[in-house]
Amino acid sequence: MSYATQKPERVLPRPILPAALPLSPAGRARAASMRDKWRAAFGDDQFIRDLVDAGLIHGWRDVLSVTTTEDPDHGHD
């Protein structure tokens, strides 16, 4: 008899974020700005959707800044 057949399957608990407060009009505008900057810099926003699905962030409200990893002027001094 193998122990592997008797071992219960491990289920990791899903992280639970506290409920987000309603956004003010300024907060909605900032979140939309972050979304637009992200899409302009990276095109696809699947990474943000994956973070929301994993329960790590509430959405665009939690994106504080968008900075590309490559400087377009690098090496062109």
C-alpha positions in Angstrom: 0.0 0.0 0.0 1.3 3.4 -1.0 1.1 6.4 1.3 0.5 8.6 -1.8 -3.0 7.1 -2.2 -3.9 7.8 1.4 -2.5 11.4 1.5 -5.3 14.0 1.2 -5.0 16.5 -1.6 -3.7 19.8 -0.4 -5.9 22.8 -1.2 -4.3 26.2 -0.6 -6.6 28.9 0.8 -7.4 31.7 -1.6 -6.1 35.1 -0.3 -8.9 37.3 0.8 -8.6 41.1 0.3 -10.6 43.3 2.5 -13.5 44.9 0.6 -12.5 48.0 -1.4 -14.0 51.3 -0.6 -16.0 53.0 -3.3 -13.9 55.1 -5.6 -14.3 58.9 -5.8 -14.5 60.5 -9.2 -10.9 61.5 -8.9 -10.0 57.9 -8.0 -11.9 56.6 -11.0 -10.0 59.0 -13.2 -6.6 58.0 -11.8 -7.5 54.3 -12.3 -8.5 55.0 -15.9 -5.2 56.9 -16.4 -3.2 53.9 -15.0 -5.1 51.6 -17.3 -4.5 53.8 -20.4 -0.8 54.2 -19.5 -0.4 50.4 -19.0 -2.1 49.6 -22.4 0.0 52.2 -24.1 3.3 50.8 -22.7 2.6 47.1 -22.7 -0.5 46.6 -25.0 -2.0 43.6 -23.2 -3.3 43.9 -19.6 -3.6 40.1 -19.0 -1.0 40.4 -16.1 -3.3 42.8 -14.2 -6.3 40.5 -14.8 -4.3 37.6 -13.5 -3.5 39.6 -10.3 -7.2 40.4 -9.8 -8.2 36.7 -10.4 -5.5 35.6 -7.8 -7.0 38.0 -5.3 -3.8 40.1 -5.0 -5.2 43.4 -6.1 -8.7 44.9 -6.5 -8.0 46.2 -10.0 -6.7 49.3 -11.6 -7.2 51.3 -8.4 -4.2 49.4 -6.9 -1.8 50.2 -9.8 0.2 53.1 -8.5 2.5 53.8 -11.5 3.4 52.4 -14.9 7.1 52.4 -16.0 8.4 50.5 -18.9 11.4 48.2 -18.2 13.3 49.5 -21.2 14.3 53.1 -21.7 13.6 54.0 -25.3 16.5 56.5 -25.3 19.0 54.0 -23.8 22.2 54.0 -25.8 21.2 57.0 -27.9 23.1 59.7 -25.9 
